Amino acid sequence: MKYSCLVLILLFLFIPRLSFSDEPVSKISTATQTKIDTEWKKIDQGNKDIIWQYRVSLPFPADWPSKGTDYYYIYANGQDIRHMIADGELIARPWAKIEVSPTDQKLIILSTKLKKIGIQGVRPLKGEDVRSYRARQKSVKQGDTTYETQKKYYCWWLGNNGVIADAIRPHHEAFFKWLECK
């Protein structure tokens, strides 16, 4: 039993996941990324039986329609080594956010302690999921900023990250309403 838990923990920590949370990091400066890494080490992660790692959300506009300033939320996902969940992961409330304007980036600490807010279900991605994700990823990287492409991009992410989306939603009601994700 101990070995199977160890294998699951290693898989959780070291195998990259197909996730939109990897996307926005390219727009975050190296200096800001260094600040995030430094602050993460200071965060009170609470129960030592939960192995946490931080994630960065998609950018959410400060105002809608956007005036050019976005917020990226830094939150955490984790696994409890005592009670392994095969089809989900623990999610903690955002502990920081990055304010990105056309001229500046600012890391804003929201909490010095992780607070678990729920369990996000996970599922294997089917071939169509992967093809659809890669097509949207490619179109966004190539500069396709049409509203339809952006809506699909966000709705897919929100549909697979509902727990953290619910924590972010109150701060961006007009944007979420515009998305009208089904």
FENJOKA-V119835 format. One record per residue. PHI is phi in radians with two decimals (* if undefined). PSI is psi as a letter, one per 20 degrees, with the letter a starting at -180 (999 if undefined). D_LAST is the distance of its C-alpha to the last C-alpha in Angstrom with 2 decimals. Layout:
BEGIN
phi: <PHI PHI>
psi: <PSI PSI>
d_last: <D_LAST D_LAST>
END
This chain:
BEGIN
phi: <* -1.08 -1.23 -1.15 -1.13 -1.07 -1.08 -1.09 -1.13 -1.08 -1.08 -1.04 -1.44 -1.99 -1.64 -1.13 -1.86 -1.35 -2.62 -1.13 -1.12 -1.38 -1.14 -1.23 -0.99 -1.11 -1.57 -1.64 -1.12 -1.07 -1.09 -1.19 -1.05 -1.10 -1.09 -1.05 -1.02 -1.14 -1.18 -1.02 -1.14 -1.58 -1.19 -1.32 -1.56 1.22 -0.91 -1.27 -1.46 -1.85 -1.70 -1.84 -2.45 -1.63 -2.33 -2.04 -1.33 -1.14 -1.30 -2.09 -1.13 -1.10 -2.26 -2.38 -1.07 -1.15 -1.91 1.88 -1.83 -2.12 -2.10 -1.86 -1.71 -1.82 -2.31 -2.34 -2.12 -2.72 -2.28 -1.54 -1.23 -1.46 -2.28 -1.12 -1.81 -1.38 -2.10 -2.92 -2.47 -1.27 -2.18 -1.90 -0.93 -0.95 -1.79 -2.77 -2.51 -1.95 -1.64 -2.02 -1.88 -1.04 -2.07 -2.70 -2.29 -2.34 -1.53 -2.03 -1.44 -1.71 -2.80 -1.78 -2.39 -1.26 -2.23 -1.15 -2.07 2.86 -2.03 -1.66 -1.16 -2.23 -2.55 -1.14 -1.43 -1.49 -0.91 -1.16 -1.04 -1.15 -1.08 -1.13 -1.04 -1.13 -1.13 -1.15 -1.04 -1.12 -1.15 -1.20 -1.11 -1.46 1.63 -1.28 -1.95 -1.09 -1.01 -1.11 -1.11 -1.09 -1.05 -1.07 -1.01 -1.21 -1.09 -1.10 -1.08 -1.08 -1.15 -1.81 -2.41 -1.08 -1.14 -1.26 -1.03 -1.13 -1.32 -1.48 -0.81 -1.04 -1.57 -2.51 -0.96 -1.10 -1.17 -1.10 -1.12 -1.09 -1.07 0.85 -1.13 -1.65>
psi: <g h h h g g g h g g g g h i p q q o p i i h g i h h i p q h g g g g g g g g h h h i p o j c p i i p o q q q q p r r p p p h q p q q j i p q p p p o a q q r p o i h m p o h k r q q p q q p i r q p o o r h i q p p p o p h q j p q o p i a p p q q q q p r g h g g g g g h g g g g h g h j j o k q h g g g g g g g h g g h h i l h g h g h h h g h i l g h g h g h h l p 999>
d_last: <40.85 41.54 41.21 37.88 36.45 38.02 36.49 32.97 33.57 34.89 31.93 29.55 31.61 32.65 30.25 27.76 24.09 21.63 19.62 18.35 20.50 23.44 22.48 23.27 26.64 28.26 27.91 29.51 33.29 35.63 37.21 33.97 33.12 36.63 36.13 32.95 34.93 37.82 35.83 33.99 37.45 38.20 35.16 36.12 34.04 35.42 35.86 37.58 36.18 32.73 32.53 30.20 29.22 27.47 24.41 23.32 19.79 18.45 20.01 18.51 20.28 22.77 22.21 19.72 20.67 22.20 25.96 26.35 26.18 23.55 23.31 22.89 22.69 25.04 24.18 25.46 24.58 27.29 28.89 31.42 34.36 35.56 32.41 30.67 27.06 26.40 22.64 21.75 23.09 24.05 22.41 24.51 23.68 24.22 27.99 28.19 26.49 27.76 28.06 28.29 29.81 31.35 34.67 34.16 32.34 32.79 32.00 31.42 32.01 29.94 31.61 34.44 33.19 30.10 28.25 26.14 22.86 21.40 20.90 18.08 17.75 18.52 18.71 20.65 19.02 19.50 21.14 18.13 16.30 19.48 19.99 16.56 17.04 20.59 19.85 17.51 20.09 22.89 21.52 20.96 24.43 25.94 24.85 21.99 20.52 18.85 15.82 13.83 15.10 14.52 10.84 10.44 12.93 11.43 7.82 9.83 12.19 10.13 8.60 12.31 13.85 12.28 15.81 16.99 13.85 14.53 18.11 17.44 14.99 17.96 19.83 17.34 15.66 16.01 14.45 11.32 11.17 11.81 9.05 6.37 3.80 0.00>
END
